[in-house]
Amino acid sequence: MNSAPSPRPQTAAKRSISLYRRLLSWLLLPLLALGTLLLVQAFLSAREAADRAYDRLLEASLVTIAEQVKWQDGQLWLDLPPAALEMLATDAQERVFYSLVDADGEQVTGNTHLPDANRAADGRLTPQESLGRSGELSFRDIAWQGQALRLGSLDTRLGGWGDDPRHGQRYSIRVAHTREGRDTLTRELFSGSLVRLAGMATLALLVVLIGIRLALSPLTRLRRAIRERDSRSLAPLNLPLPRELEELKHTINDLLARMRRVRANQERFIGDASHQLRTPLAGLSAHAELALRQQDPSAWHAALGQMQATASHTAHLANQLLSLTRLNNPEVQPPRVPLELSALARATVSRLFLRCDRAGVDLGLEIAPDIDGAAWTLGIEWQLEEALANLIDNACKHGARTVTLTLSRMAAPSDALPAQADSATLAGRWRLSVEDDGPGIDAERRLLVLRPFHRNTQPDSHAQTPAQQHDELKHHEGAGLGLAIVDGIARHHDARLTLSDSTARSVTQAADSASRANEANEPGASCGLCVSLHLAPCAAPEVRMDGDDESAQAGKPARTGGTAC
């Protein structure tokens, strides 16, 4: 029974924030903060303008009252004109208070006793809000008998002539009124500013919305261009985009180019695999048809032998195709574990020794004594065995008579092979090499043989007899997948794969190879091939001695689940 699809992708899509909303948030939040500051500034400016306007009226009232102060009957006398207070009584029904105070601070007259505008409630001097009378005129906001008042104070002296000491006597006029009119004017000024700010905010919002839409329109065009493409098309994108999106377009085009190469390689691989499988199957059909036409049992036996060889070759080809498919699928790659290479090399040679001996090939193994049993690396056992088996099988099929599997450690750069250009990067690595005395591969064709279905066969049908052609094709039989599989395994193990001329051949082998090259009229042909896998070393895994374990009883350490690699 099929399970319901997981809702996680949809949930993730719902939780993701669109680029449009993100840009809108990053633009509107600063605009909102700026608008708030502008509103506060507009309110403060409106209140300041209202205070300045009413302070002018308060100043006029103070001056008018001061002009009516005179000396009469031995004291200060004030004949208060009604207009002096009426100019402060606006439509807001404000309450107005006044007070006349002599030089000693005693109230002479007034409807209430008002404090000094230059002093706070505790008697300390306060900063003056002067309007240009050198400290004689000052204003301040006070709280008086539970009311918020605006207080104005004018300090002046009596005028007169002569030596009369009363002339020039100081006195103070104090006038205060409630803030209803000021608050009304503040609201009127602020409401006008608020309308202008609201219009500007609406215009700014429209500009931001339209600007984001226009700025994101290239992304919309790119999305539509990708969505409307044929699912089978891998052609590069060709549409005008802003400079910031050109890099994204180039990246997508690079991805499409890699996909085109992958698809071309897959199509070529499928075509080559179909051809390689069709040929032996057609041979099987032809042998069976020819055997059915014969009456001689010996002909049947010969046909069955040919069919068995063809079937064996087809099975080997199918196994190689499966191995190559497994290597090219990264989703089924198992993790690498610590492996001991000397044991792996011995197991591989033991498994292939009888097959090579039946084919007349001398298969040998060489392991440096100082690394025997201590050559640890991270790898996959069946893949490394498959790589060694393919290398040995290729050497046998291509005319080698002696094949040697060697395990050693790469020397320092000064002691490395002269042909190894990057020997410094390979120093200290394990070197698994398969060396043979076959015809070898020309240096300019060594990279080509790493491709699937590329075989190092160039028989010259015009210069060879039919018997020589048959012998040459027999030496070069195969599908051309062995080295491609080895190259894939090397890549999965982060190893280096090198192909070089064979150097570990005896003088007799070298003479035989030279005579074969002279007989084939190829004076420049290579003699022998050495294919090496350079693997990174790692520390040996931890071991423990278990008295109940059979390996411990035999004196061998047993591995634990942990590893130091």
C-alpha positions in Angstrom: 0.0 0.0 0.0 1.4 3.3 -1.0 1.9 5.8 1.7 0.7 9.4 1.5 3.2 11.9 0.3 5.0 13.8 3.0 3.7 17.4 3.6 7.1 18.7 4.6 7.9 20.4 1.2 4.6 22.2 1.3 5.1 23.2 4.9 8.6 24.6 4.1 7.1 26.5 1.1 4.5 28.1 3.3 7.1 29.1 6.0 9.4 30.6 3.4 9.2 34.4 3.0 9.1 35.7 -0.6 11.7 38.1 -1.8 9.0 40.7 -2.5 7.8 40.6 1.1 11.3 40.7 2.4 12.2 43.8 0.4 8.9 45.4 1.3 9.6 44.8 5.0 13.2 46.2 4.8 11.9 49.3 3.0 8.7 50.0 4.9 10.1 49.5 8.4 12.7 52.3 8.0 10.0 54.4 6.3 7.7 53.8 9.2 10.3 54.8 11.7 11.2 57.9 9.7 7.5 58.8 9.5 7.1 58.4 13.2 10.1 60.8 13.8 8.6 63.2 11.3 5.2 63.1 13.2 7.0 63.8 16.5 8.9 66.6 15.0 5.8 68.1 13.4 4.0 68.0 16.8 6.9 69.6 18.6 7.1 72.3 15.9 3.4 73.0 16.1 3.5 73.4 19.9 6.6 75.6 19.6 4.8 77.8 17.0 1.7 78.0 19.2 3.8 79.0 22.2 5.6 81.6 20.3 2.4 83.2 19.0 0.7 83.2 22.4 4.0 84.4 24.1 3.8 87.5 21.9 0.3 88.2 23.2 1.5 87.6 26.7 4.4 90.0 26.2 1.9 92.7 24.9 -0.3 92.2 27.9 2.7 92.6 30.3 3.9 95.7 28.6 0.4 97.2 28.6 0.0 96.6 32.3 3.4 97.9 33.1 2.6 101.2 31.4 -0.3 101.7 33.8 1.8 101.3 37.0 2.4 104.6 38.9 3.2 105.8 42.4 0.2 107.1 44.3 -0.4 107.7 48.0 3.0 106.4 49.0 2.6 103.1 47.2 2.5 101.5 43.8 -0.8 101.9 42.0 -2.2 100.0 39.1 -5.1 101.1 37.0 -5.7 97.8 35.1 -7.1 98.4 31.6 -9.6 95.6 30.5 -7.9 95.2 27.1 -4.7 94.0 28.8 -6.3 90.8 29.9 -8.9 90.5 27.1 -6.2 90.0 24.5 -5.4 86.6 26.2 -9.0 85.5 26.6 -9.6 83.7 23.4 -12.6 81.5 22.2 -11.1 78.6 24.2 -12.4 80.2 27.4 -9.0 80.6 29.0 -8.6 81.8 32.5 -6.2 84.7 33.0 -4.3 85.7 36.2 -2.2 88.7 37.0 -0.1 90.0 39.9 1.9 93.2 40.7 4.8 92.6 43.0 7.1 95.3 44.5 10.9 95.2 44.9 10.6 93.3 48.2 8.6 90.5 46.6 5.4 91.6 48.2 2.2 91.5 46.2 0.7 94.9 45.6 -2.4 93.9 43.7 -3.7 91.1 41.5 -6.3 88.3 41.4 -3.8 85.7 42.7 -0.3 85.4 44.0 1.8 84.1 41.1 5.3 82.8 41.5 8.4 84.4 40.0 9.0 83.1 36.5 12.8 83.1 37.1 12.6 80.8 40.1 11.3 77.2 40.5 9.0 76.1 43.3 11.9 75.4 45.6 13.4 78.9 45.1 16.2 78.0 42.7 16.9 80.0 39.6 15.7 78.5 36.3 16.8 79.1 32.7 14.8 82.0 31.2 12.9 81.9 28.0 13.6 85.5 27.1 12.2 87.3 24.0 15.0 89.9 23.8 14.7 92.1 26.9 18.0 91.0 28.5 16.4 88.9 31.2 13.7 91.5 32.1 11.1 89.4 30.3 10.8 85.7 30.8 8.3 82.8 30.3 7.9 79.4 31.7 5.3 76.7 32.1 4.1 76.1 35.7 1.6 73.9 37.6 -0.4 76.2 39.8 -3.3 75.0 42.0 -3.8 71.9 39.8 -3.8 73.9 36.5 -1.2 74.0 33.8 -0.3 77.7 33.2 1.9 79.7 31.0 3.5 82.4 33.1 5.1 85.6 31.9 7.1 87.9 34.1 8.3 91.5 33.3 10.9 93.1 35.7 11.0 96.9 35.3 11.2 100.2 37.3 9.2 103.4 37.6 10.1 106.3 35.4 10.3 110.0 36.5 12.3 113.2 36.9 14.2 114.8 39.6 15.8 113.5 42.7 12.7 111.8 44.0 13.8 108.4 45.4 10.6 106.9 44.2 11.7 107.3 40.6 13.4 104.2 39.4 11.9 101.9 42.0 11.8 98.3 40.7 8.6 96.2 40.5 7.4 93.0 38.7 4.4 92.4 36.5 3.3 88.7 36.4 0.6 87.4 34.0 -0.4 83.7 33.5 -3.1 82.0 31.5 -4.3 78.5 30.9 -3.2 76.5 27.9 -6.5 75.8 26.1 -5.9 78.2 23.3 -2.3 77.1 22.9 -3.4 73.4 22.7 -6.1 74.3 20.2 -3.6 76.1 18.0 -1.1 73.2 18.4 -3.8 70.7 17.2 -4.7 72.9 14.2 -1.1 73.3 13.1 -0.3 69.6 13.7 -3.4 68.5 11.8 -2.3 70.5 8.8 1.2 68.9 9.0 -0.4 65.5 9.5 -2.4 65.8 6.2 0.8 66.7 4.3 2.7 63.9 5.9 -0.1 61.4 5.2 0.0 62.4 1.5 3.7 62.1 1.4 3.6 58.7 3.1 1.0 57.4 0.6 3.0 58.7 -2.3 6.2 57.1 -0.8 4.3 53.8 -0.3 3.1 53.7 -3.9 6.7 54.5 -5.1 8.1 51.7 -3.0 5.5 49.2 -4.2 5.9 50.1 -7.9 9.7 50.2 -7.5 9.9 46.7 -5.9 7.6 45.4 -8.7 9.8 46.9 -11.4 13.0 45.8 -9.7 11.8 42.2 -9.3 10.3 42.0 -12.9 13.6 40.5 -14.3 13.2 37.7 -11.7 9.7 37.1 -12.9 10.9 37.0 -16.5 13.6 34.5 -15.6 11.1 32.3 -13.7 8.7 32.3 -16.6 11.4 31.6 -19.1 12.5 28.6 -17.1 8.9 27.4 -16.4 7.8 27.7 -20.0 10.8 25.8 -21.4 10.4 22.3 -22.8 11.3 19.8 -20.2 13.6 18.1 -22.7 15.4 21.3 -23.7 18.8 22.0 -22.2 19.6 25.0 -24.4 21.1 28.0 -22.6 19.0 30.8 -21.4 19.1 33.8 -23.7 17.2 36.8 -22.2 18.3 40.3 -21.2 18.8 40.6 -17.4 20.3 43.3 -15.1 23.9 43.0 -14.2 23.1 41.6 -10.7 21.2 38.6 -12.3 23.7 38.0 -15.1 25.8 35.8 -12.8 22.7 33.8 -11.9 21.9 33.3 -15.6 25.5 32.3 -16.3 25.4 29.8 -13.4 22.2 28.3 -14.7 23.7 28.1 -18.2 26.7 26.4 -16.8 24.5 23.9 -15.1 22.6 23.3 -18.3 25.9 22.8 -20.1 27.0 20.2 -17.6 23.6 18.5 -17.9 24.0 18.4 -21.7 27.4 16.8 -21.3 26.0 14.3 -18.9 23.1 13.5 -21.2 25.4 13.2 -24.2 27.6 10.8 -22.2 24.6 8.8 -21.1 23.2 8.6 -24.6 26.6 7.6 -25.9 27.0 5.0 -23.1 23.6 3.6 -23.8 24.3 3.4 -27.5 27.7 1.7 -27.0 26.2 -0.7 -24.4 23.4 -1.6 -26.8 25.9 -2.2 -29.5 28.2 -4.2 -27.3 25.4 -6.4 -26.1 23.8 -6.8 -29.5 27.0 -8.1 -31.1 27.5 -11.2 -28.8 23.7 -11.9 -28.8 23.8 -11.8 -32.6 26.8 -14.2 -32.5 24.9 -16.6 -30.2 22.0 -16.6 -32.7 24.3 -17.2 -35.6 26.1 -20.0 -33.9 22.8 -21.6 -32.9 21.4 -21.3 -36.4 24.6 -22.7 -38.0 24.6 -25.7 -35.5 21.0 -26.5 -36.4 21.9 -26.8 -40.0 24.7 -29.4 -39.2 24.2 -33.1 -38.8 27.7 -33.8 -37.4 27.8 -34.0 -33.6 31.3 -32.7 -33.6 30.0 -29.5 -35.3 27.4 -29.2 -32.7 30.1 -29.6 -30.0 32.2 -26.8 -31.6 29.2 -24.6 -31.9 28.3 -25.1 -28.3 31.9 -24.2 -27.3 31.7 -21.0 -29.3 28.3 -20.2 -27.8 29.6 -20.9 -24.3 32.6 -18.5 -24.9 30.3 -15.8 -26.2 27.8 -16.2 -23.3 30.7 -16.0 -20.9 31.9 -12.8 -22.6 28.4 -11.4 -22.5 28.0 -12.1 -18.8 31.3 -10.5 -18.1 30.2 -7.4 -20.1 26.9 -7.3 -18.2 28.8 -7.5 -14.9 31.0 -4.6 -16.0 28.0 -2.5 -17.0 26.4 -3.1 -13.6 29.6 -2.2 -11.9 29.9 1.0 -13.9 26.3 1.9 -13.2 26.7 1.4 -9.5 29.8 3.6 -9.5 28.0 6.4 -11.4 25.1 6.5 -8.9 26.1 8.6 -5.9 22.9 7.7 -3.9 23.9 4.1 -3.4 27.6 4.6 -2.5 28.4 2.9 0.8 30.6 4.7 3.3 34.3 4.0 3.3 35.8 2.0 6.1 39.3 1.2 7.2 40.9 -1.5 5.0 44.3 -3.2 5.1 45.7 -3.2 1.5 48.2 -6.1 1.9 45.4 -8.5 2.9 43.2 -7.2 0.1 46.0 -7.6 -2.5 46.6 -11.2 -1.3 42.9 -12.1 -1.4 42.6 -10.7 -5.0 45.7 -12.6 -6.3 44.5 -15.8 -4.7 41.1 -15.4 -6.3 42.5 -14.8 -9.8 45.6 -17.0 -9.8 44.0 -20.1 -11.2 42.2 -18.1 -14.0 45.5 -16.4 -15.0 47.4 -19.8 -14.8 44.9 -21.4 -17.2 45.4 -18.5 -19.6 49.2 -18.9 -19.5 49.8 -15.7 -17.5 52.2 -15.6 -14.6 50.5 -13.6 -11.8 52.7 -12.4 -9.0 52.5 -10.3 -5.8 55.1 -7.9 -4.3 54.6 -6.2 -1.0 57.2 -4.0 0.7 58.3 -5.7 3.9 58.0 -2.6 6.0 54.3 -2.0 5.2 53.1 -5.6 5.1 50.1 -5.8 7.3 50.2 -2.0 8.1 48.9 -0.4 4.9 45.6 1.1 6.1 43.3 3.3 4.1 39.7 4.3 3.9 37.9 2.5 1.2 35.2 0.0 0.0 36.5 -3.5 -0.2 34.5 -4.8 -3.2 35.3 -1.7 -5.2 39.0 -2.0 -4.7 38.9 -5.7 -5.5 36.9 -4.9 -8.6 39.5 -2.4 -9.7 42.4 -4.8 -9.2 40.5 -7.6 -11.0 39.8 -5.4 -13.9 43.4 -4.3 -14.2 44.6 -7.9 -14.1 41.9 -9.0 -16.5 42.9 -6.2 -19.0 46.5 -7.2 -18.8 45.7 -10.8 -19.5 43.4 -10.0 -22.5 45.9 -7.6 -24.1 48.8 -10.0 -24.5 50.6 -9.9 -21.2 52.5 -13.0 -20.1 53.6 -11.7 -16.7 51.5 -9.6 -14.4 52.7 -8.3 -11.1 50.6 -6.7 -8.4 52.7 -4.4 -6.2 52.0 -2.6 -2.9 54.4 0.1 -1.8 54.6 3.6 -0.4 55.3 6.6 -2.5 58.8 8.0 -1.8 59.7 11.6 -1.1 59.7 14.0 -4.1 63.5 13.7 -4.4 63.3 10.0 -4.8 60.2 9.9 -6.9 60.0 8.9 -10.5 61.1 11.6 -12.9 57.9 11.1 -15.0 55.7 12.0 -12.0 55.3 15.8 -12.2 53.2 16.1 -9.0 55.1 13.6 -6.9 55.1 16.0 -4.0 51.3 15.7 -3.6 51.5 11.9 -3.8 54.4 11.4 -1.3 53.5 9.1 1.5 50.5 7.6 -0.2 50.0 3.8 -0.7 50.7 2.7 -4.3 48.7 -0.3 -5.6 50.1 -1.0 -9.1 49.4 -3.7 -11.7 52.4 -4.0 -14.0 52.5 -6.2 -17.1 54.8 -7.0 -20.1 52.2 -6.6 -22.8 52.2 -4.2 -25.7 51.3 -1.2 -23.5 49.5 2.0 -24.5 51.0 5.0 -26.3 51.4 8.0 -24.0 49.1 10.2 -26.1 46.2 7.6 -25.9 46.3 6.9 -22.2 43.6 9.4 -21.3 41.4 8.1 -24.1 41.3 4.5 -22.7 39.7 5.8 -19.5 36.5 6.4 -21.5 33.9 3.7 -21.6 34.0 1.4 -24.6 37.3 2.8 -25.8 39.7 0.0 -26.6 43.3 0.2 -27.5 42.9 -1.8 -30.7 44.3 -0.6 -34.1 44.7 -3.7 -36.2 46.0 -2.9 -39.7 44.0 -5.2 -42.0 46.1 -4.3 -45.0 49.4 -5.1 -43.5 48.4 -8.3 -41.6 47.4 -11.7 -42.8 44.0 -13.2 -41.7 45.7 -15.3 -39.1 47.5 -12.3 -37.7 44.3 -10.3 -37.6 42.5 -13.1 -35.7 45.4 -13.3 -33.2 45.5 -9.5 -32.8 41.8 -9.3 -32.2 42.0 -12.2 -29.7 44.6 -10.3 -27.8 42.5 -7.1 -27.7 39.1 -8.6 -27.0 36.9 -6.9 -24.5 34.3 -4.1 -24.2 36.7 -1.3 -23.1 35.1 -0.9 -19.7 37.9 -2.1 -17.4 39.9 1.1 -17.1 36.7 3.2 -17.0 35.6 1.2 -14.0 39.0 1.6 -12.4 38.9 5.4 -13.0 35.4 5.7 -11.4 36.6 3.7 -8.3 39.7 5.9 -8.0 37.5 9.0 -8.1 35.2 7.7 -5.4 38.2 6.9 -3.2 39.8 10.4 -3.8 42.7 8.5 -5.2 45.0 9.3 -8.2 45.1 6.9 -11.2 48.3 7.0 -13.2 49.3 5.1 -16.4 53.0 4.7 -17.2 55.5 2.5 -19.0 56.4 -0.8 -17.2 59.8 -0.8 -15.6 59.9 -4.1 -13.6 60.5 -6.4 -16.6 63.4 -8.8 -17.1 65.9 -8.5 -19.9 64.3 -11.5 -21.6 60.9 -10.0 -21.4 62.2 -6.7 -22.8 63.8 -8.5 -25.7 60.7 -10.5 -26.4 58.6 -7.4 -26.4 61.1 -5.6 -28.7 61.0 -8.5 -31.1 57.2 -8.4 -31.2 57.3 -4.7 -31.8 59.7 -5.2 -34.7 57.6 -7.9 -36.2 54.6 -5.6 -36.1 56.6 -2.8 -37.8 55.9 -0.5 -34.8 59.4 0.8 -33.8 57.9 3.4 -31.4 55.4 1.2 -29.6 55.3 1.1 -25.8 56.3 -2.2 -24.1 54.4 -3.0 -21.0 52.0 -0.9 -18.9 51.9 0.0 -15.3 48.6 1.2 -13.9 48.8 2.6 -10.3 46.2 3.6 -7.7 47.6 6.2 -5.2 45.5 5.9 -2.0 45.6 8.2 1.1 46.8 6.4 4.2 45.0 6.5 7.6 45.8 5.3 11.1 45.1 1.7 12.0 41.8 1.2 13.9 42.0 0.5 17.6 42.3 -3.1 18.6 41.4 -5.1 21.7 42.4 -8.4 23.1 39.4 -10.6 23.8 40.1 -13.8 25.6 36.9 -15.5 24.4 37.5 -14.6 20.8 39.1 -17.1 18.5 41.4 -14.5 17.0 42.5 -13.5 20.5 43.2 -17.2 21.3 45.3 -17.4 18.1 47.3 -14.4 19.3 45.6 -11.9 16.9 44.0 -8.6 18.0 40.3 -8.2 17.3 39.0 -4.9 15.8 36.7 -2.7 17.7 33.8 -0.7 16.3 35.7 2.5 16.4 38.4 3.7 14.0 41.2 6.2 14.1 41.1 6.8 10.4 
